[in-house]
Amino acid sequence: MTSLPLRDAIWTGRSRHAGILAILSVLAAVAIIASLGVGASAISPGTVLRTLLHAADASPRDAAIVLHLRLPRTLLGFGLGAALAVSGAMMQGLFRNPLADPGLIGVSAGGAMAAVAVIVLGVPALLAGTVGPFALPLAAFAGSLCTTLAIQRIASDDGRTDVSTLLLAGIAINAIAGAVTGFLIFGSDDRQLRDITFWSMGSLGGATWTTVLGLAPFAVGAVVAAGRWAGVLDALLLGEREAGLLGFDVEPAKRRIVIATAAAVGAGVAAAGVIGFVGLVVPHLVRLMAGAGHRLLLPASALLGGTLMLCADMLARTVVIPAELPIGLVTALLGGPFFLWLLIRQRRSFPP
Amino acid sequence: MMKPVILLATLLLLVSQVSAQTSPQTTGRIVSVGGAVTEIVNELGLGDRLVAVDSTSLHPLEMRALPQVGYMRALSAEGVAALHPDLVLLSDNAGPPATIEQMRGLGIPLKLIPDRPTPEGVADKIRAVGAALGRQGEAETMARETTDRLAAVSRVVEKAAGRPRVLFLMGLGRGAPVAAGRNTAADAMIRLAGGINAIDGYDGYKPASGEAILDAAPDVLLLPTEAVDAAGGRDAVLALPQFAGTPAALSGRLVVMDTLYLLGFGPRLPDAVADLALALHPELAQDLANDAAPKPGGRS
């Protein structure tokens, strides 16, 4: 990895940045269109297009499938992939650790703990009337945020967040959340156990316009805000003191990055369960292609994250028609070997 | 840079190839979700109208050759829609709820079937499936027959001299075997067949330690067929150290039954209860054969 910033420095130019972003945007557009055209029901591309442009012309069934199943699902998948990848890139920059991913600050474990609690313990009758079907996503979101805030609080002293304490506290809180989840699972019945299993492998299958609207502010917020932190994340690659000496206000940036990540990934966990690997792998793929500078890394990760998530989802819902695979399986099964291949290729072309 | 792009393009191409899978519209296409629901559809003689089932629908054997809509708690709305069903029978255990809402939104005709693991639940299931399929008459007969046969079996079981302690284990995998506690389908079956569940310390299916198993002192071990096969047969199971010293191992009393047959609470329930009762109370063989056998010409 050490040779990359150097290469980046030599090659960096606005035109190169623009070129890479243009290619990724085209890929993203292709993935979005493909995702609208692919599914268990055979609907011709022409029909899909006509339905999107003028829904009244299409048969009600085609319109319902395209507008109420595929479109929200596609938007949810793209937004979620973008949010996970950007969050992963920010975490890796913040922790200066290539193995960092949003899970490290307790987002996934906290969300999972709360979601499992809702599945096993149910919703108190008093609340059931008001929150109803949103109990699980709301709980997952709250669980994600609370866990991360707790970790952040533990690692902060006098307004200064110590990154290594953040990491260690994250590991400890993750273990505790995992144990509580395990305890709840122990108390679950057969049916709840299976719900938990499927939920924890992730799925975009429950996508509705409501879930899309629930995720959108957090995903868009994280991606937009990430752009503002590119400079400070670049400086952090040198070290925290060095970033401070370069004139960056490091402390508030660190805090906000953690909170933005928790909100975006928490909303993602709420919408689709736990989908691993995207947050870890996508930033690495971008670095291998385009170098480690965050000005390019963050937007490129968002585009590639969304694109790959849609590709994984297209496979997930077509390989076992009329059933569908949990998307977490596909992201790990495709992402893992692809990532290994890139790593090996990288080591051959840049021997250590 | 180029290679990933090519790879991605290939991937997209592959995906678009897979999506062209649908069938022409015909009348009476049924999708059935839930093992017991599927059995009832078949018992009502409408098995040939099924176009897809879920992964818990394993009986009768032909069902395993039908397209699968996946596990009943992880259904896909578009997948089901693509089958152009005229009716989807859903066990009310099916899910996830968001997918069922989506199916409603698509205008797919759904019928929720109450699915409780109790004898009354079986009759309710049969009536509900019959009503959904417009076969109320046959369903009513089948429900009555099932209830009557169950009553006949329990009358015979009541004559049993004792109540053996029965331990039901889900499997014998690595670590502690998972045993059925209270409020499980296995617990209900053991009671119906005139036994006592040897585990009464907890609800649901949980791992039981070797000591807990010894402490439970089961007279009979009850295991699914797959578990016994995987462990290497009856003798191998009875010789396992975690059962050593239990009355069941000492007297060699191991009952092996198919999981869906034993725990499915479908139309085969009276047969399953009678089979288990016969295994628990061999002395009742004559009575069970005389009073609780299926009526000639009835269902097998």
Interface residues (C-beta under 8 A of the other chain):
Chain A: I23 L27 V30 A31 A34 G37 V38 G39 A40 S41 A42 P60 R61 A64 I65 H68 L69 R70 P133 F186 G187 S188 D189 D190 R191 R194 D195 F198 S203 G205 G206 T208 L285 M289 T307 C311 M314 L315 R317 T318 V319 V320 I321 P322 A323 E324 P326 F338
Chain B: M1 P4 V5 L7 L8 L11 L12 V15 S16 V18 S19 A20 Q21 T22 A52 S55 P67 Q68 V69 G70 Y71 R73 A74 L75 S76 A77 E78 G79 V80 A81 A82 L83 N93 G95 P96 P97 A98 T99 E101 Q102 G105 L106 G107 N183 T184 D203 G204 Y205 K206
